[in-house]
Amino acid sequence: MDSQNIKRREKMINKLEIHGIHYSVDENLKKYITRKINRLEKYVAIEARQSFHVEVFMQEIKAHSGKQCECEIVVHLPKEILTVKDSTINMYAAIDIVEEKLKQALKKYKNQHDDSRKERHLLNRSHLRV
């Protein structure tokens, strides 16, 4: 992928904040998160994309059973705030798990708030009755 495609993809989300809580976030991890979050934009209604704001919080928790890497993603949408959180032994794996959970939550949000889908459904139902 060339640099123009990366720049274009990074502009899809208006605001992406990545925070490490007692954890240093390196450049490779930031790129990984940005790529994962940008893939989720297709699950957001077109009207909501203008105010699509994402915050990612990562922290490493040291417990007696070993270290746990926790990732939490907060998505600010026009009518709702979605929060998804998970932890595992690897930060990249935690990001993958949270991405999948967030994908499901965004699909549900889009189905509930996509007005054009509702209008098409109503038009199709009224057409069938005639």
N, C-alpha and C positions, 0 to 999 in steps of 0.2 A: 504494500500500500504506500503510495507516495505522500509527501508532506502536505500537498493541497487537500487530499481526501481527509487526512487526519485533522487539519485545521477546520475543514467544512463540518466534519462530524462533531468536533468539540464545540461548535457554535450552536448545536441543536438545543442544548439546555441553557437557559438564560443564566442560571446561577447554580453552581455546584461547589459546595464547601466540603472539604475533607479535613477532619480533625483527628489527631491522635491524642488520646488521653493516656498519659504516661507511656506513650509509644511513639517512636519516630517513624514517620511515613516517608519512605524513599520515593524517588521519581518513578521507578518501575511500577510500584504499587499504585501511585496516583494515575498513571496511564492505564493500568489494568482496570481500576475502578471507573475511570472516565469512559472507557470502551464499554464496560458492562452496563453502565447507567444509560449511555446513549442508545443502546439496543432496546431499552425499555420504552423509548419515546413513542414507538408505534402503538403502544397499548394505552396511550393517553389521548383523549378526545382532542380534536383539532382546536376547538375553542379554548381548551385548558392549557395548551402548549405555551401560550404567551406568558403565563404566570407559573410555569413548571419550575419549582425551586427544590433542590435536593441537598440535604445535609447528610454526611456520612461520618459516623463516630466509630473509632476503632480503639480498642484497648487490650492490653495483655494482662490477664489476671493470673497471678501465681498462687496456686492452691497446694495443699498437701499432696494431692494426686498428680501434680504436674502443672504445666502452664496451660491456660485456656486463652484462645484468641477470640475476642468478642467483636462483632460488627453489628452496628445499628444504622439503619437508613431511615431518615425522616423525609417524606415527600410532601411538600406543600402544594395543594391543588386548590382551585377556586372554592369548592364547596366542602372540602374535607382535608384532613391531615392524616396521611398514612404512616404508620410506624411499624417497622419490621426489624426483629433482632434475633440473632442466633450466635452460638459460640461453639468452637471446636478446637482441635489442637494446632491447626494451621490457619493463618489469616486468609490466604487465598481460598481455601476451602470454605471458610466462614462467609466470605464475600459471595462465592458461588451459591451457597445455600440461601443466603438472604436475597440474592437476585431472583432466584426461582420463586421464593415466597412473595416477593414484591411483584413479580410478573402476574401471579394469580390475583393479588389484591388489585392491581391496576386493571386487569381484565374485568373484574367485578365492578370496579368504579366506572369504567367506560360503559359497560352495559347499563348501569343505573342512570348515568348522566348524559348519555349521547342522545340528544334531542332528534337528530336526523334519523336515527334508527327507529325511534318511536313513531315519527311521522310516516316513514315508509311502511311500518307495520300497520298503522291505522289505515293508510291508503290501500294497502293490499287487502285488508279485511273488508273495507267498505266496497271494494271492487268485486270481491267474491260474493257479496250478498245480493248484488244487482242481478 
